[in-house]
Amino acid sequence: MLLTTASVAVVCALNYSPGGVPTPQAMQEDAVRVQEDPGPFMLETMEKLTPDFGGTAPRVTFAVRNFDPETDAVFYADDLTLEEITMWQLQILDGGGRKIHYFQGQGRPASSTLAWHGLSADGRPFPGGFYNARFVWKDRAGRVHATAKASFNLFSHLPMPKFAKLKLEFALPTELI
């Protein structure tokens, strides 16, 4: 579920301009200032590797998982643990660690997975390449936590009609024929 600006929560550790919309400077400062403190959570990323010509499938799906650092066990986040979240933000970071996109909410995330189509706030697709994401949240005691960064790749779809117009021919070595 994507949230509109009407349902946006302000995570206290993050700077925002009036109306809850971050300024570019605040977005960059936030990414540097938030310290990793994963608590009981980790962020899992799942990328879409096959083309979706209809454009309806999300390019990346994120899941907040419980993590036990003593055993390195990862399992589905349980309702009791998620109830500790009072507000949250999923941050998309570029290669330099700057926050370039986010979505957020109050209370626990409404779903066990958060889908992202790889689009900016104004609907433009982000270029293909490697990105990082992290889940930042505030607990009932007012402490701010952040998962370790999880990397993912936005795959660019090849413009096949343009290649078809080129009428390329491939020559295979004779030993492969």
C-alpha positions, -999 to +999 in steps of 0.1 A: +000+000+000+015+033-010+006+062+013-005+097+002+008+129+017-024+131+037-014+099+056+023+108+060+038+105+094+068+126+105+096+105+120+111+127+146+147+120+137+141+133+102+139+169+091+110+180+070+097+212+055+062+224+063+036+200+051+057+169+058+075+171+024+113+168+027+135+194+011+164+179-010+189+191+016+169+175+045+167+142+025+205+141+021+211+151+058+187+124+070+205+096+052+238+106+069+224+112+104+203+080+110+225+055+128+221+018+122+203+001+151+183-028+137+166-039+169+147-071+161+143-063+124+161-066+091+150-055+056+147-081+029+146-071-008+131-091-037+137-079-072+117-086-103+141-101-128+117-107-158+102-080-179+067-069-171+054-054-204+022-043-188+040-024-161+017-036-133+041-057-113+063-039-088+100-038-096+111-044-060+093-057-030+105-051+005+097-072+036+105-064+072+117-095+089+125-105+125+162-111+130+179-129+159+215-117+159+225-145+183+215-173+159+214-153+126+179-166+122+155-147+099+118-152+101+085-135+094+079-105+116+053-113+142+024-090+151+037-085+187+071-072+175+056-050+148+032-034+174+063-017+189+065+005+157+048+039+161+060+054+129+082+042+100+099+052+068+113+030+040+142+049+025+156+044-010+193+054-011+216+060-040+251+047-043+264+077-022+240+069+007+217+099-001+180+094+004+164+098-031+129+084-023+109+072+006+074+061+017+062+061+053+033+057+077+021+057+113+018+026+134+031-007+120+032-012+083-002-023+069+013-052+050+040-078+055+055-066+022+060-031+007+060-029-031+078-002-051+075+003-089+108+021-091+091+055-097+099+089-083+073+109-065+064+126-098+060+093-116+093+091-135+112+058-134+145+057-117+174+046-139+185+010-138+213+002-114+222-007-079+204+010-049+202+005-012+172+006+011+167+007+048+137+006+072+137+034+098+112+034+127+104+049+160+094+026+189+069+032+217+097+046+239+105+072+213+138+057+202+147+058+165+161+026+149+173+017+114+180-016+098+212-023+080+211-013+044+198-039+019+210-036-017+189-042-048+191-037-085+165-019-106+167-037-139+161-016-170+140-032-197+157-034-231+139-014-258+133-045-280+113-027-307+144-005-313+166-035-316+142-052-340+144-022-364+182-026-365+178-061-381+210-073-364+226-105-375+247-127-353+275-149-366+282-180-345+316-197-346+314-227-369+322-251-340+290-241-323+268-247-354 
